[in-house]
Amino acid sequence: MLHKTKNILIAGLSAFIILTTQANAVTPTPQMIEQFKKLSKSDQEKLASQYGIDPSMLSDSKNSSDRSDRMANPNLVNPREDSLNGEYDYDSEQDSSDKRNKDRDRNKDRNKKNEYDFRQDSDKDELKRFGYDMFEGEPTTFAPVTDVPIPSDYMVGPGDIIKLQLYGKESKEYSLTINRDGTIQIPDLGPVSVVGLSFANLRLEVSKRIKQQMIGVESNISMGELRSIRIFIAGDAYKPGSYTVSSLSTITQALFVAGGVNEIGSLRNVQVKRSGKLIGSFDLYDLLLRGDASGDINLRSGDVVFIPSIGGLVSVAGEVRRPAIYELKKNETIANVISMAAGVTQGAYPKNSSIERYNANGLKTIINVDLTSKNGNNTLAKAGDYVRVKSASSQYEDAITIIGAVVRPGKYQWKQQRISDVLPSIWGDLLISADLDYGLIVREINKHGDIETLQFSPGEAITSPGSSENLTLQPRDKVMIFNYNDDSQNRFELNALVKKRVSKVELLRGDSLLDADLFKVGFETLDNTVTKKYTSEIAGVALAGASLNEEQLAEETLVGSEVAKMLSNLFEDRDLIKLSYVMSRKELLYPIVTKLTQQGNARQGIKIVAIAGKIRHPGLYPLTNEAKVTDLLKAAGGLLEGAYTERAELTRTHTTSAISDIIHKQINLFDAINGSQQDNLTLQGRDMVTILTTPEWQERKIIEIKGEVKFPGTYNIRRGEQLSDVVARAGGFTEFAYPQAAVFVRESVRMQEELEIKKLADQLRRDLATRGVSKDGTTINYTEAQLMLSDLEGIKAVGRLVVDLNAIKLGIAEADLQLEDNDVLYVPTIKQTVAVMGEVQNPSTQRFKKGLTLDDYLLMSGGPRERGDDGRVYVIKADGSVMMPTTNLWFSSNSQISAGDTIIVPLDTEYKDNLTLWSQVTQIIYNSAVALASISAL
C-alpha cells in the first residue's frame, strides 16, 4: 500500500512539473516543494534530472547551507523578503549566489593555506560567540498571534477587531473592526472614537457609553483578531528588510522573524526608533543571562528595529562554566566578564588568572590578575582581551594513597596516624590474597620529588599496633600492599583498561603487563639505561627466547613503552589505583624502581637490589633503609621448595675513587633467617642475592609409556634414570609387542625440529628470491614453489628420537637412553606390512614377506612415476631411522626390508642446486607422517 502511494505521489508530481514547465514557470511553487520533500533522495534526483530541475531549488539544502555561509561570512548578500506577502524574492537570492560561491571558495583557499599553522592555543579556535545561536534560523513569514493575553496597555488601532457582548435587557454579540479614522460603529449607539486609546481605556469608554444610552444592558468587551503592523529591521540583522508582524510583537520576536543577528551585529544595543527618534534599546544579555525581558519593547507600525555593529569583544577560556566570546559595554570589569561566563568552576585557580592584551605597539602582553581580590575584579576589560582562568593543580595536599591488595584502594585524608589507623583490620581491609609479611611506604624526601622506601610487615602492624612495624605516616605517603601469589587474580578489568588506552595492545602476551622479569635482562639494566631495557620486556616477550623479526620487535617495544608510561603514573591515575588490587608485584614496583633509577647519582648510587634463584618472586626491589638479607627474602615472597639454605651468594659492586670491582660473599641463609648478624648482612645499592638450588634437587619429572607393555601409564623418574629402568618398572613388553617399531617422542627434539624446519623454509625462500638472477636460466613456477613453501611452514614437528628397544632389552649399554621430563614411549603391536609412498604408480601398503627386496615392493606398487627420482629412493625403517640403499648393496643382508618399514620415492624437483634441500624436506615430511601413523595406530 505504501509503495502504491509512493508511485501515485511521483506520478502526480511529475505531471505537475510538466505542466509548470510548459507554462515556463522557472521558480517551483511552495506546493511543489512540499511534495518534493516527501520523496526519497534517489527519487528526488531521478525526478530532477528527468525534467532538468536543480534539486537544490526544491529542497532545504539551500536554506541550511546559506545560514552556515552567512555565519562564515556575515557580509554575504541576503535575499529580501517581500513585505506584502511574506515570500522570498528568489531572483534576488539567485543573483547573490555567485558572490556567495566565490566567497566560500576564497574561505576554503584561506583555510587550506592555514591548514598547517601551529596556533598557540587550540581552545581559542573552539570558542564561539555567545548568544547568537538563540536566534539562529531562517526568516519566517507573518503568522498572527492569537493565543496570548492582551495587555491592558495595548494601544488599539485601525484593523483591530473588538468583541462586544451585550446581556441583560438585551443579549447580542458584535464583532467590531476599528476603522481607519479610529472609530468603531456600535449598532444603536453610533460611532465611538477609540483612536489613541489603550485597550483598558477602550473598555472603560465603551462600557460608559453603553450604560448611558442603553438602560438595563451590561457589556463585556474583549479583543478579537489583532491587526498586522509593518516594521523595518535594519542594520546588522541576518536578513534586514520590511516585515509584516503581529501588533503584539516585541524586539525579540522581530529578531526571530528576521533570522537573528549576523556576526558583526550587536546583541547588547538593539535599538527601536519611532518617527526618527530613539525610544529605547534592549540589551539581549539581560534576557540571555538573567532572564529579564523587561526591556523588550512592544513595537508599533512603522517602527524600525536597528541593530548597530558590535562593540568590543572579549574571549573567556579556561576553568569557567561557559567559555565563549562576549560583547563588552563601556566600563565593564573583569568581574563582569567572569559573571557573563557563569563564574569559575570548582577546579579553577582564580588567584593566578591572566589577560592577553594588545599594547600600543601592536604586541601581545600578559597581565596577571587575582580574581579573588578586589583590585583584580575591578580591572577594566578592553576590546580584544583574552581572559584565561587557570586550573588548579591535580596534586593532593596532605593526602595518603593506599594501593594494592586492599579492599578499598584510593586516596585518603592524612592526619596524625599510623598504618593500623588506615588499615585497622586484616579481614576487613586487606584482601585474602594479601602478603602479610611485605609492604612498602613510598615517601617523598624533598621538594624535587625524590623518594625513599620503608618496608614493614602488614600483618604485624595491624595485629600489634605497638610494634615497630606499625610505622607513622607522613603527608603524601603511598602505602603499598602486595598479593602473595600473582597468578590467582582475575585481570579482566585491567586488561580491558589497557586495551582501551594502549595502541596495538593485541601484541601483549601472558597475564602480566611486565611479563618478563627485569632481572632477566641483566644486572646492567640498573644503569641509566634501565628504563629503555625494562620497557623492551614489558610487551610480554623475553627477548632471548622470542623468535621475532625486526618489525615485530619494534611493535613490541612500542607497546611496552606505552604500558610503561601508563604504569609510571600509577599513583595519580584513579583507574589504575582502583584496579591495583589485581596487579602483580612487578607492576606495582615498576614506578618505584624507575624513580629510584632516575634519582640515582654518583654520590649515593642507585638504591635497588636484585634477587634470583629459588625464590617466589625474583626480580628488582627498592633498597629500604637498613634493609638486610632477610628483608629482601620477605620482599621476594620467601624461599621456594628446593632452595639451598646452607649457602647463598651475594654479589656486590665495590667502588673506590680509583677503581670499581665485583666481589662475591657467601651467606648461610639458615643462620641469617635464625638471627645471625654475621650472615644477615646489611644490603647496599646494586647488591644481587642468588639463592642456590639444593644439590641433586629436581622437580617432579615423568615419562609416559603407552602401547604393548604390561603396565602402561605415567611413571615418575629420578635424575639420570635410564629408559631400560622404566621399561622394567612397566613390566616389560607383552607377547604382541613389536619393539622394532617403537616411537619415542621428546619435547627438546620437537623444538629442535621446529627450528630446523624454519631454517629450511628461510633457505628455500632465499633460493626462490635469487633464482631469477641465476646463470642457468631455469624457469620456476613460483605458484607451486610458494605452495610447497606454505606446506613446509605448516609441518608440525613430532620430536621422534630413534631408539633400539631390542638392543636395550639385550642389555647393550650404548643403546640405552637417559630420560628427560615429559618423554613419551609408544610400543606398537606386531607389524606385518610394508608401506610404499611417494612418486609411485600406486602408493599402497603391502603385506610383509620375508626375502623380498626393495625393487620387489616397488614393482608391487607399479614402479616409480616419470617424475619420481628413482636414484634417491630411501627407506624409513620401523624404528624411525633412514636407510639410503645403493645399487651395489640393494641385495645385501643389511639392506633387507623389514616389517613396518616405509619405502619413499621422492619427487624429482629438477632443482639441481637445491636437490639436497628437497631431500631433507621430503624426509622430514614422511618421517613425521610415519611417526603420526604409528602413534594413531595404538
Helices and strands as residue ranges (DSSP letters): H 2-22, H 30-37, H 41-51, G 55-58, H 61-72, H 90-113, H 122-126, E 161-168, E 172-177, E 183-186, E 190-193, H 199-213, E 217-223, E 228-235, E 241-246, H 251-257, E 270-274, E 277-282, H 284-290, E 304-307, E 313-318, E 324-327, H 334-340, G 350-352, E 353-358, E 364-369, H 374-377, E 386-389, E 399-404, E 410-413, H 419-422, H 426-429, E 434-444, E 451-456, H 458-463, E 478-483, G 486-488, H 492-501, G 505-507, H 518-521, G 523-526, H 530-538, H 550-568, H 574-578, G 580-582, H 585-599, E 608-613, E 619-622, H 629-635, E 643-655, E 660-667, H 669-673, E 688-693, E 701-707, E 713-717, H 723-729, G 739-741, E 743-745, H 747-771, H 782-793, E 800-801, H 805-809, G 813-815, E 823-827, E 833-838, E 844-847, H 854-860, G 870-872, E 874-876, E 882-883, G 893-895, E 902-905, G 912-914, H 915-936
